[in-house]
Amino acid sequence: MNDTVRAARRKAPPRTPTDLGPNATKDISVALTGVLADMFALYLKTKNFHWHLSGPHFRDYHLMLDEQGDQIFATTDALAERVRKVGGTTLRSIGHIARLQRLSDNEADYVPPEDMLAELADDNRQLIGFLRAAHAVCDAHNDVGSTSAIEVWIDEAERRAWFLFECTRSAA
C-alpha cells in the first residue's frame, strides 16, 4: 500500500469493517445510539435523585441508586463500542444526547423520595421497551453480538424496575 492510500485512509471517516452491510450498520447504529442517549439520560437522573434524596430511608435508597447508577453507566461504554464494532459512529456530545433521548429529565428543586423511585421505575420500564425495539432491529440484521448484549441489559433494567417498584409499595 502506498503512502497516498494510507494518508487517504487516515483522513476517511471511521468505518470499522463488518460483514453486516451498510443498511445493517445504519439501522443498528441508529437503534443503539438512541438507546445510548437514553442510558445517559437515565444515568444522570438516577445520580440526580441519588444526590438529592432525603428522608427516613435515605441510606438504603441512596446506596441502591448509587449501585443502579454504576450499572447504567457501565452499559454506556459497551453500547457505544457495539456501534463502533458494527461500523457505525455514535454520540459525540451532551447536545447530541439531548437531541436523541426519549426519557424525560427532571430538574425539579425537590422531588419526594417515593416519587423519585416511581419515576425511575417508569423510566426503566420505558428503557426496556427501547431495548426490545433495538433488539428487534439487531435481530432482523442477524447481529447476534448486539442482541445477546441487549438481552443482558434488558434483564438488568427489569431488575432495577422491580427493586424500585418494591421500594414504593406500602406496608400491608
LOKOLZA-366391 format. One record per residue: residue in three letters; x, y, z of N, C-alpha, C in turn. Coordinates in steps of 0.02 Angstrom, whole numbers, padded with zeros to 5 digits, always signed. Example, Ala and Ser with C-alpha at 12.3 -4.5 7.8 and 13.67 -1.06 7.14 Angstrom:
! residues 2
ala+00660-00284+00390+00615-00225+00390+00660-00165+00390 ser+00642-00112+00354+00684-00053+00357+00645+00002+00394 
! end
This chain:
! residues 172
met+00043-00058+00000+00000+00000+00000+00045+00062+00000 asn+00031+00109-00044+00073+00168-00048+00053+00221+00003 asp+00095+00272+00010+00084+00325+00060+00020+00365+00046 thr+00002+00375-00017-00058+00413-00034-00120+00376-00010 val-00122+00311-00020-00180+00271+00003-00184+00271+00079 arg-00126+00263+00112-00125+00265+00185-00150+00332+00211 ala-00128+00386+00181-00148+00453+00203-00223+00463+00193 ala-00250+00438+00138-00322+00444+00124-00362+00405+00176 arg-00338+00346+00195-00373+00306+00246-00373+00340+00314 arg-00318+00373+00330-00314+00408+00395-00363+00466+00398 lys-00379+00497+00341-00424+00554+00339-00497+00532+00329 ala-00508+00470+00312-00576+00445+00300-00614+00438+00366 pro-00681+00443+00364-00721+00432+00424-00708+00362+00452 pro-00714+00355+00518-00700+00289+00549-00755+00238+00533 arg-00741+00194+00488-00788+00141+00469-00754+00074+00482 thr-00772+00043+00536-00745-00022+00552-00771-00073+00502 pro-00728-00113+00473-00752-00164+00426-00799-00214+00461 thr-00853-00231+00428-00902-00278+00456-00935-00315+00398 asp-00960-00374+00413-00995-00413+00362-01070-00400+00362 leu-01093-00354+00405-01165-00342+00411-01195-00301+00354 gly-01155-00263+00319-01180-00224+00263-01200-00153+00284 pro-01202-00107+00235-01214-00037+00251-01283-00023+00281 asn-01335-00057+00258-01402-00046+00287-01405-00070+00359 ala-01374-00127+00372-01373-00153+00441-01334-00105+00485 thr-01276-00082+00461-01236-00036+00500-01276+00027+00518 lys-01311+00054+00470-01351+00115+00481-01407+00101+00531 asp-01447+00050+00518-01505+00035+00560-01484+00019+00632 ile-01433-00023+00640-01410-00043+00706-01381+00017+00743 ser-01341+00056+00707-01310+00115+00738-01362+00164+00764 val-01413+00176+00724-01467+00222+00745-01503+00194+00806 ala-01520+00130+00805-01556+00099+00861-01515+00101+00925 leu-01452+00081+00920-01410+00078+00980-01390+00147+01006 thr-01381+00194+00960-01363+00262+00982-01422+00295+01018 gly-01483+00281+00995-01542+00305+01031-01546+00277+01101 val-01533+00212+01108-01532+00181+01174-01476+00211+01216 leu-01419+00224+01186-01362+00253+01222-01381+00322+01250 ala-01415+00363+01210-01437+00428+01235-01484+00420+01294 asp-01529+00372+01290-01575+00359+01346-01538+00333+01407 met-01487+00293+01398-01447+00268+01454-01413+00327+01490 phe-01385+00373+01452-01353+00431+01483-01405+00473+01520 ala-01464+00483+01490-01517+00521+01523-01538+00486+01588 leu-01546+00420+01586-01566+00383+01645-01510+00384+01698 tyr-01449+00379+01676-01392+00382+01722-01393+00448+01760 leu-01399+00504+01724-01397+00569+01756-01456+00579+01802 lys-01515+00556+01781-01574+00563+01825-01565+00520+01888 thr-01538+00460+01880-01526+00417+01938-01477+00450+01986 lys-01423+00479+01959-01374+00513+02001-01404+00576+02032 asn-01445+00613+01995-01479+00672+02021-01520+00653+02083 phe-01560+00601+02077-01601+00579+02133-01557+00551+02189 his-01505+00517+02174-01457+00492+02223-01428+00550+02264 trp-01410+00604+02229-01379+00662+02262-01429+00703+02303 his-01492+00703+02283-01542+00747+02315-01593+00711+02357 leu-01581+00648+02371-01626+00608+02411-01626+00630+02483 ser-01683+00624+02517-01686+00636+02589-01742+00592+02617 gly-01745+00589+02683-01799+00552+02714-01776+00493+02755 pro-01825+00458+02785-01809+00404+02832-01773+00344+02802 his-01779+00333+02738-01746+00276+02706-01685+00299+02666 phe-01659+00357+02684-01605+00388+02646-01548+00339+02631 arg-01521+00307+02681-01462+00264+02670-01476+00209+02620 asp-01530+00173+02630-01547+00117+02586-01558+00140+02514 tyr-01598+00193+02506-01612+00218+02439-01550+00248+02407 his-01512+00285+02447-01450+00316+02422-01402+00263+02394 leu-01393+00210+02432-01348+00156+02410-01376+00119+02349 met-01442+00107+02348-01472+00073+02291-01465+00114+02228 leu-01478+00179+02232-01473+00222+02173-01400+00228+02150 asp-01354+00228+02196-01283+00230+02178-01264+00166+02140 glu-01287+00109+02165-01274+00045+02131-01306+00044+02062 gln-01368+00067+02057-01402+00068+01993-01369+00115+01944 gly-01347+00173+01969-01312+00221+01926-01248+00191+01898 asp-01211+00156+01940-01149+00123+01917-01164+00072+01862 gln-01217+00034+01872-01235-00017+01822-01255+00015+01756 ile-01294+00068+01760-01316+00103+01699-01255+00132+01663 phe-01211+00166+01701-01152+00197+01670-01108+00145+01637 ala-01100+00087+01668-01059+00034+01639-01086+00011+01571 thr-01150+00017+01562-01181-00003+01499-01163+00045+01442 thr-01151+00109+01459-01140+00159+01406-01080+00143+01362 asp-01026+00123+01392-00966+00108+01352-00977+00047+01307 ala-01009-00004+01335-01023-00064+01296-01069-00049+01237 leu-01119-00006+01248-01165+00013+01194-01128+00050+01139 ala-01088+00100+01158-01051+00139+01108-01002+00095+01070 glu-00970+00049+01104-00923+00004+01071-00958-00044+01024 arg-01020-00065+01039-01058-00107+00992-01070-00068+00927 val-01088-00005+00933-01099+00036+00873-01035+00038+00831 arg-00979+00049+00863-00916+00053+00827-00897-00015+00796 lys-00911-00069+00832-00894-00136+00806-00933-00154+00743 val-00993-00127+00736-01033-00143+00676-01022-00091+00621 gly-00974-00046+00630-00955+00000+00577-00986+00069+00581 gly-01021+00084+00635-01053+00149+00641-01015+00197+00685 thr-01044+00256+00693-01019+00305+00740-01077+00322+00787 thr-01059+00351+00844-01111+00361+00895-01107+00430+00926 leu-01131+00438+00986-01137+00503+01018-01071+00541+01020 arg-01076+00607+01015-01017+00649+01015-01020+00706+01067 ser-01079+00718+01097-01085+00775+01143-01148+00769+01185 ile-01151+00811+01237-01211+00816+01279-01270+00840+01235 gly-01257+00887+01190-01310+00910+01145-01338+00854+01102 his-01294+00810+01079-01315+00753+01039-01361+00708+01081 ile-01342+00697+01143-01384+00657+01188-01453+00690+01195 ala-01453+00755+01207-01516+00791+01217-01562+00786+01156 arg-01533+00786+01097-01573+00782+01036-01603+00712+01027 leu-01570+00661+01052-01592+00592+01040-01631+00560+01098 gln-01621+00583+01159-01651+00549+01216-01727+00552+01213 arg-01758+00497+01234-01830+00493+01237-01855+00494+01309 leu-01813+00481+01357-01831+00486+01427-01827+00559+01449 ser-01874+00580+01489-01877+00650+01509-01830+00663+01568 asp-01804+00724+01570-01763+00746+01626-01809+00767+01683 asn-01780+00774+01742-01816+00801+01799-01770+00852+01832 glu-01788+00915+01825-01747+00969+01853-01781+01003+01912 ala-01830+00970+01941-01867+00999+01998-01820+01011+02057 asp-01834+01064+02094-01793+01079+02153-01802+01026+02207 tyr-01863+00999+02213-01875+00947+02263-01922+00895+02234 val-01904+00833+02244-01946+00777+02224-01949+00730+02285 pro-02009+00714+02309-02014+00667+02366-01982+00600+02347 pro-01950+00567+02396-01916+00504+02381-01960+00452+02346 glu-02023+00445+02366-02067+00396+02335-02079+00413+02262 asp-02083+00477+02247-02093+00499+02177-02029+00486+02136 met-01972+00497+02167-01908+00482+02133-01906+00410+02111 leu-01920+00365+02159-01916+00294+02145-01968+00272+02093 ala-02029+00299+02098-02081+00282+02049-02062+00307+01980 glu-02033+00367+01976-02013+00394+01911-01957+00353+01880 leu-01909+00334+01921-01854+00292+01895-01880+00223+01874 ala-01927+00196+01911-01957+00131+01892-01990+00137+01823 asp-02028+00191+01814-02061+00203+01749-02009+00212+01694 asp-01956+00250+01707-01904+00261+01657-01870+00196+01638 asn-01857+00153+01687-01826+00089+01672-01872+00045+01630 arg-01937+00048+01644-01985+00010+01602-01987+00038+01531 gln-01984+00104+01524-01981+00133+01456-01917+00111+01421 leu-01862+00112+01458-01798+00090+01429-01802+00018+01406 ile-01835-00024+01443-01844-00094+01423-01878-00097+01354 gly-01929-00056+01344-01962-00053+01279-01915-00031+01223 phe-01873+00019+01237-01825+00043+01188-01773-00011+01173 leu-01753-00048+01224-01705-00103+01215-01736-00159+01173 arg-01798-00175+01186-01832-00227+01147-01837-00207+01073 ala-01852-00144+01061-01856-00119+00991-01788-00123+00958 ala-01735-00104+00994-01667-00109+00966-01649-00182+00954 his-01670-00226+00999-01657-00298+00991-01688-00322+00926 ala-01749-00300+00912-01784-00322+00850-01745-00298+00788 val-01719-00238+00790-01679-00212+00733-01616-00254+00725 cys-01581-00267+00779-01519-00306+00775-01533-00378+00753 asp-01588-00406+00778-01606-00474+00759-01623-00478+00685 ala-01657-00427+00659-01675-00427+00588-01613-00427+00543 his-01557-00400+00569-01495-00398+00531-01446-00453+00552 asn-01470-00500+00593-01429-00556+00616-01366-00533+00654 asp-01373-00479+00692-01319-00454+00734-01324-00487+00803 val-01298-00547+00807-01304-00586+00869-01264-00556+00927 gly-01209-00522+00912-01171-00489+00965-01212-00437+01000 ser-01246-00395+00962-01287-00343+00992-01349-00372+01027 thr-01381-00422+00994-01442-00449+01025-01426-00482+01092 ser-01371-00518+01096-01355-00551+01160-01337-00500+01213 ala-01303-00446+01196-01287-00394+01244-01351-00359+01267 ile-01396-00345+01221-01459-00312+01237-01500-00354+01285 glu-01498-00420+01277-01536-00464+01322-01512-00456+01394 val-01448-00448+01404-01420-00437+01471-01444-00369+01498 trp-01443-00318+01455-01464-00251+01477-01538-00248+01493 ile-01578-00287+01456-01649-00292+01472-01658-00323+01541 asp-01622-00376+01554-01627-00409+01619-01606-00362+01676 glu-01554-00324+01665-01531-00276+01716-01584-00222+01728 ala-01613-00196+01674-01664-00144+01681-01727-00171+01715 glu-01745-00234+01699-01802-00265+01733-01789-00271+01808 arg-01729-00288+01826-01712-00294+01898-01715-00226+01932 arg-01688-00174+01898-01692-00108+01927-01764-00086+01936 ala-01806-00096+01885-01877-00077+01889-01912-00115+01946 trp-01896-00178+01953-01925-00219+02006-01907-00192+02075 phe-01843-00180+02086-01820-00155+02151-01852-00087+02167 leu-01854-00043+02117-01883+00023+02127-01958+00017+02143 phe-01993-00027+02107-02064-00038+02119-02075-00063+02191 glu-02036-00112+02211-02045-00141+02278-02033-00089+02333 cys-01987-00043+02321-01973+00009+02371-02030+00060+02377 thr-02073+00064+02327-02128+00112+02330-02192+00082+02357 arg-02193+00017+02370-02253-00015+02396-02263+00001+02469 ser-02325+00011+02490-02339+00023+02561-02342-00043+02598 ala-02327-00039+02662-02331-00100+02704-02404-00120+02710 ala-02417-00185+02706-02486-00210+02708-02509-00222+02779 
! end
